[in-house]
């Protein structure tokens, strides 16, 4: 069974969005900079992203991520590609180990 890694919501200001979520929910800020943030809930992470950098999406960890397209290496060591379901929802398919 594959794992849901995170959901990503688009926001216009990362700092304001982090403040809003942390004031209302018991979450941990796992990462924050000017371009994105990762909030850790008990059961799943939530990314806050700028719309010009990433689409709103869900991210799934898959051993077969490369079957969905060329993987892009990220600064945290993960690699992923984006795909869409038949209804237009964006899915980031990730592998946790760097591609060889």
DRENPA-3360 file (N, C-alpha, C; in nm, 2 decimals, always signed):
BEGIN
1 = XXXXXXXX = +0.08/-0.12/+0.00/+0.00/+0.00/+0.00/+0.09/+0.12/+0.00 ~ +0.06/+0.22/-0.08/+0.14/+0.34/-0.09/+0.09/+0.44/+0.02 ~ +0.18/+0.54/+0.04/+0.15/+0.64/+0.15/+0.12/+0.78/+0.09 ~ +0.03/+0.85/+0.15/+0.01/+0.99/+0.12/+0.11/+1.06/+0.20 ~ +0.20/+1.13/+0.13/+0.31/+1.21/+0.19/+0.27/+1.34/+0.24 ~ +0.20/+1.42/+0.15/+0.15/+1.55/+0.20/+0.04/+1.60/+0.10 ~ -0.03/+1.70/+0.15/-0.12/+1.78/+0.06/-0.06/+1.91/+0.05 ~ -0.08/+1.98/-0.06/-0.02/+2.11/-0.08/-0.13/+2.21/-0.12;
9 = XXXXXXXX = -0.14/+2.32/-0.04/-0.23/+2.42/-0.07/-0.16/+2.55/-0.12 ~ -0.21/+2.62/-0.22/-0.15/+2.74/-0.26/-0.19/+2.85/-0.18 ~ -0.10/+2.94/-0.14/-0.12/+3.06/-0.06/-0.05/+3.18/-0.13 ~ -0.08/+3.30/-0.09/-0.02/+3.41/-0.15/+0.10/+3.46/-0.07 ~ +0.10/+3.43/+0.06/+0.21/+3.47/+0.15/+0.24/+3.36/+0.25 ~ +0.36/+3.30/+0.24/+0.40/+3.18/+0.32/+0.39/+3.22/+0.47 ~ +0.45/+3.33/+0.51/+0.46/+3.37/+0.65/+0.32/+3.39/+0.71 ~ +0.23/+3.46/+0.64/+0.09/+3.48/+0.69/+0.02/+3.35/+0.70;
17 = XXXXXXXX = +0.04/+3.26/+0.60/-0.03/+3.13/+0.60/+0.02/+3.04/+0.72 ~ +0.15/+3.04/+0.74/+0.21/+2.96/+0.86/+0.15/+3.02/+0.99 ~ +0.15/+3.15/+1.00/+0.09/+3.21/+1.12/-0.06/+3.17/+1.14 ~ -0.13/+3.17/+1.03/-0.27/+3.14/+1.04/-0.29/+3.00/+1.09 ~ -0.23/+2.90/+1.02/-0.24/+2.76/+1.06/-0.19/+2.73/+1.20 ~ -0.08/+2.79/+1.24/-0.02/+2.76/+1.37/-0.10/+2.82/+1.48 ~ -0.17/+2.93/+1.46/-0.25/+2.99/+1.56/-0.38/+2.91/+1.58 ~ -0.42/+2.83/+1.48/-0.55/+2.76/+1.49/-0.54/+2.61/+1.52;
25 = XXXXXXXX = -0.43/+2.55/+1.48/-0.41/+2.41/+1.49/-0.28/+2.37/+1.56 ~ -0.28/+2.26/+1.62/-0.16/+2.21/+1.69/-0.08/+2.14/+1.59 ~ +0.01/+2.21/+1.52/+0.10/+2.16/+1.42/+0.24/+2.20/+1.45 ~ +0.33/+2.13/+1.38/+0.48/+2.16/+1.39/+0.52/+2.21/+1.26 ~ +0.60/+2.32/+1.26/+0.66/+2.38/+1.14/+0.78/+2.30/+1.11 ~ +0.78/+2.21/+1.01/+0.89/+2.13/+0.98/+0.99/+2.20/+0.89 ~ +0.94/+2.30/+0.81/+1.03/+2.38/+0.72/+0.95/+2.51/+0.69 ~ +1.02/+2.62/+0.68/+0.96/+2.74/+0.63/+1.07/+2.83/+0.57;
33 = XXXXXXXX = +1.05/+2.88/+0.45/+1.13/+2.99/+0.40/+1.03/+3.08/+0.32 ~ +1.08/+3.16/+0.24/+1.00/+3.26/+0.16/+0.91/+3.19/+0.05 ~ +0.96/+3.07/+0.01/+0.89/+3.01/-0.11/+0.80/+2.90/-0.07 ~ +0.81/+2.84/+0.04/+0.72/+2.73/+0.08/+0.74/+2.69/+0.23 ~ +0.65/+2.62/+0.28/+0.65/+2.57/+0.42/+0.59/+2.43/+0.43 ~ +0.64/+2.35/+0.53/+0.58/+2.22/+0.55/+0.53/+2.22/+0.69 ~ +0.40/+2.19/+0.71/+0.34/+2.18/+0.84/+0.32/+2.03/+0.87 ~ +0.35/+1.99/+0.99/+0.34/+1.85/+1.02/+0.22/+1.83/+1.12;
41 = XXXXXXXX = +0.12/+1.77/+1.07/+0.00/+1.72/+1.15/+0.04/+1.58/+1.20 ~ -0.05/+1.53/+1.29/-0.02/+1.40/+1.34/-0.02/+1.29/+1.24 ~ -0.11/+1.30/+1.14/-0.13/+1.19/+1.04/-0.08/+1.22/+0.90 ~ -0.05/+1.35/+0.87/+0.00/+1.38/+0.73/+0.06/+1.52/+0.74 ~ +0.15/+1.55/+0.64/+0.21/+1.68/+0.63/+0.12/+1.77/+0.53 ~ +0.13/+1.90/+0.55/+0.07/+1.99/+0.46/+0.17/+2.09/+0.42 ~ +0.19/+2.10/+0.28/+0.28/+2.20/+0.23/+0.20/+2.33/+0.20 ~ +0.26/+2.44/+0.22/+0.20/+2.57/+0.18/+0.29/+2.62/+0.07;
49 = XXXXXXXX = +0.24/+2.64/-0.05/+0.32/+2.67/-0.17/+0.27/+2.80/-0.24 ~ +0.36/+2.87/-0.31/+0.32/+2.98/-0.39/+0.27/+2.93/-0.52 ~ +0.16/+2.98/-0.57/+0.10/+2.93/-0.70/+0.19/+2.93/-0.82 ~ +0.28/+3.03/-0.82/+0.37/+3.04/-0.94/+0.48/+2.94/-0.93 ~ +0.49/+2.87/-0.82/+0.60/+2.77/-0.80/+0.55/+2.62/-0.81 ~ +0.43/+2.60/-0.75/+0.38/+2.47/-0.74/+0.23/+2.47/-0.75 ~ +0.16/+2.38/-0.81/+0.02/+2.37/-0.81/-0.03/+2.31/-0.68 ~ -0.16/+2.34/-0.64/-0.22/+2.27/-0.53/-0.22/+2.12/-0.57;
57 = XXXXXXXX = -0.19/+2.03/-0.48/-0.18/+1.89/-0.52/-0.18/+1.80/-0.39 ~ -0.19/+1.67/-0.42/-0.16/+1.57/-0.31/-0.03/+1.50/-0.36 ~ +0.05/+1.45/-0.26/+0.17/+1.38/-0.30/+0.17/+1.24/-0.24 ~ +0.20/+1.15/-0.33/+0.19/+1.00/-0.30/+0.34/+0.95/-0.31 ~ +0.38/+0.87/-0.22/+0.51/+0.80/-0.22/+0.49/+0.67/-0.29 ~ +0.57/+0.65/-0.40/+0.55/+0.52/-0.48/+0.69/+0.47/-0.51 ~ +0.70/+0.34/-0.50/+0.83/+0.27/-0.55/+0.84/+0.28/-0.70 ~ +0.74/+0.31/-0.77/+0.74/+0.32/-0.91/+0.72/+0.46/-0.97;
65 = XXXXXXXX = +0.77/+0.56/-0.90/+0.74/+0.70/-0.93/+0.78/+0.73/-1.07 ~ +0.89/+0.67/-1.12/+0.94/+0.71/-1.25/+0.85/+0.66/-1.36 ~ +0.76/+0.57/-1.34/+0.67/+0.53/-1.44/+0.57/+0.64/-1.48 ~ +0.56/+0.75/-1.40/+0.47/+0.86/-1.42/+0.54/+0.97/-1.50 ~ +0.67/+0.96/-1.52/+0.74/+1.07/-1.59/+0.88/+1.09/-1.53 ~ +0.96/+1.17/-1.59/+1.10/+1.20/-1.55/+1.09/+1.26/-1.41 ~ +1.18/+1.21/-1.32/+1.18/+1.26/-1.18/+1.27/+1.38/-1.17 ~ +1.23/+1.48/-1.09/+1.30/+1.60/-1.06/+1.36/+1.59/-0.92;
73 = XXXXXXXX = +1.49/+1.61/-0.90/+1.55/+1.60/-0.77/+1.52/+1.73/-0.69 ~ +1.48/+1.71/-0.57/+1.46/+1.83/-0.48/+1.57/+1.84/-0.38 ~ +1.58/+1.96/-0.32/+1.69/+1.99/-0.23/+1.68/+1.91/-0.10 ~ +1.56/+1.84/-0.07/+1.56/+1.76/+0.05/+1.59/+1.61/+0.02 ~ +1.64/+1.58/-0.10/+1.68/+1.45/-0.13/+1.57/+1.36/-0.19 ~ +1.45/+1.41/-0.20/+1.34/+1.34/-0.26/+1.34/+1.37/-0.41 ~ +1.27/+1.29/-0.49/+1.25/+1.32/-0.63/+1.11/+1.29/-0.67 ~ +1.05/+1.37/-0.76/+0.91/+1.35/-0.79/+0.88/+1.40/-0.94;
81 = XXXXXXXX = +0.76/+1.37/-0.98/+0.70/+1.41/-1.10/+0.56/+1.44/-1.08 ~ +0.50/+1.52/-1.16/+0.36/+1.55/-1.15/+0.28/+1.48/-1.26 ~ +0.16/+1.44/-1.22/+0.06/+1.38/-1.31/-0.08/+1.43/-1.27 ~ -0.18/+1.40/-1.35/-0.31/+1.44/-1.32/-0.40/+1.32/-1.33 ~ -0.51/+1.32/-1.24/-0.61/+1.21/-1.26/-0.70/+1.26/-1.37 ~ -0.80/+1.17/-1.41/-0.89/+1.21/-1.52/-0.98/+1.33/-1.49 ~ -0.98/+1.37/-1.37/-1.07/+1.49/-1.33/-0.99/+1.62/-1.31 ~ -0.86/+1.61/-1.35/-0.78/+1.73/-1.35/-0.71/+1.76/-1.21;
89 = XXXXXXXX = -0.72/+1.67/-1.11/-0.65/+1.69/-0.99/-0.50/+1.66/-1.01 ~ -0.42/+1.74/-0.95/-0.27/+1.73/-0.96/-0.22/+1.63/-0.85 ~ -0.14/+1.54/-0.90/-0.08/+1.44/-0.81/+0.07/+1.45/-0.83 ~ +0.14/+1.47/-0.72/+0.29/+1.46/-0.72/+0.32/+1.32/-0.68 ~ +0.39/+1.25/-0.76/+0.43/+1.11/-0.73/+0.58/+1.11/-0.69 ~ +0.61/+1.07/-0.57/+0.74/+1.09/-0.51/+0.81/+0.96/-0.49 ~ +0.94/+0.96/-0.50/+1.02/+0.85/-0.44/+1.11/+0.92/-0.33 ~ +1.13/+0.85/-0.22/+1.21/+0.91/-0.12/+1.36/+0.90/-0.13;
97 = XXXX = +1.40/+0.80/-0.21/+1.55/+0.79/-0.23/+1.58/+0.86/-0.36 ~ +1.70/+0.92/-0.37/+1.74/+0.99/-0.49/+1.74/+0.90/-0.61 ~ +1.70/+0.94/-0.73/+1.71/+0.86/-0.84/+1.85/+0.82/-0.88 ~ +1.87/+0.70/-0.93/+2.01/+0.66/-0.97/+2.04/+0.69/-1.12;
% end
